[in-house]
Amino acid sequence: MRKKLILVLTIVAMLLSAVACGGSSTDKDERDSNGEVGLEEGREELEEITFVLDWTPNTNHTGVYVAEAKGYFAEAGLKVKIVQPPEDGATVLVA
C-alpha cells in the first residue's frame, strides 16, 4: 500500500512539473526578417551595454552567445556588445 502511495505521489509531482513548464500561446515573439525580436509597441529603445569576457571565448560563455542568438537580450530590452579581452586580460581593458 505504501509503495502505491509513493508511486501515485511521484506521478502527480511529475505531471505538475510538466504543466508548470508549458508556455502560454500568448508569449509569441515578433521577429523580423533577420530572426531578431522586435520591440513591442510603447517600449523604449534597447539599452546598449558592453559585456567583456574574462578570457577568450570558451564553453563557459556558451550561455551568453546562446542568449544573443535567440534574442533573449532584446526581449529584456538590452542591446549587448560582447567584447573579447586583449591578451593582457579583461582587467586592463576595464581599467
C-alpha positions in Angstrom: 0.0 0.0 0.0 2.8 2.4 0.9 4.6 1.8 -2.4 1.4 2.6 -4.4 1.0 5.8 -2.5 4.6 6.8 -3.2 4.1 5.9 -6.9 0.9 8.0 -7.1 2.6 11.0 -5.4 5.6 10.7 -7.8 3.3 10.7 -10.8 1.3 13.7 -9.6 4.5 15.6 -8.9 5.8 14.8 -12.4 2.6 15.9 -14.1 2.6 19.2 -12.1 6.2 19.8 -13.2 5.3 19.2 -16.8 2.3 21.5 -16.7 4.4 24.2 -15.0 7.0 24.1 -17.8 4.4 24.7 -20.5 4.4 28.1 -22.2 1.4 30.2 -22.9 0.2 30.7 -26.5 0.2 34.5 -25.8 4.0 34.5 -25.4 4.7 34.7 -29.2 7.7 36.6 -30.3 7.5 39.2 -33.0 10.6 38.5 -35.1 11.7 40.5 -38.2 13.1 39.0 -41.4 16.6 38.6 -39.7 15.0 36.5 -36.9 15.6 39.2 -34.3 13.0 40.0 -31.8 11.3 43.4 -32.5 10.3 45.9 -29.8 6.7 45.9 -28.6 4.7 49.0 -29.1 5.2 51.5 -26.4 8.5 50.0 -25.4 11.6 52.2 -25.1 14.8 51.8 -27.2 17.2 49.0 -26.3 19.7 49.9 -23.6 23.2 49.3 -25.0 25.7 47.6 -22.8 29.1 46.1 -23.3 29.9 42.7 -21.9 33.6 41.9 -21.6 34.6 38.2 -21.5 37.0 37.2 -18.8 39.1 35.3 -21.3 38.9 34.1 -24.9 35.5 32.6 -25.8 35.1 29.1 -24.4 32.4 26.8 -23.1 31.9 28.9 -20.0 30.5 31.7 -22.3 28.0 29.4 -24.2 25.0 30.9 -22.4 25.9 34.4 -23.4 26.2 33.5 -27.1 23.0 31.4 -27.0 21.1 34.3 -25.3 22.4 36.7 -28.0 21.5 34.3 -30.9 18.0 33.5 -29.5 17.2 37.2 -28.9 16.8 36.9 -25.1 18.8 40.1 -24.6 16.5 42.0 -26.9 13.4 40.7 -25.1 14.9 42.0 -21.9 15.4 45.4 -23.5 19.2 45.1 -23.9 21.5 45.5 -26.9 24.6 43.6 -25.8 28.0 44.0 -27.4 30.2 41.1 -26.5 33.9 42.0 -26.4 36.9 39.6 -26.2 39.6 41.0 -23.9 43.1 41.7 -25.1 46.0 39.4 -24.3 46.7 41.3 -21.2 43.3 40.3 -19.8 40.0 41.9 -19.0 41.4 43.9 -16.1 43.5 46.1 -18.4 40.5 46.7 -20.7 38.2 47.7 -17.9 40.8 50.0 -16.3 
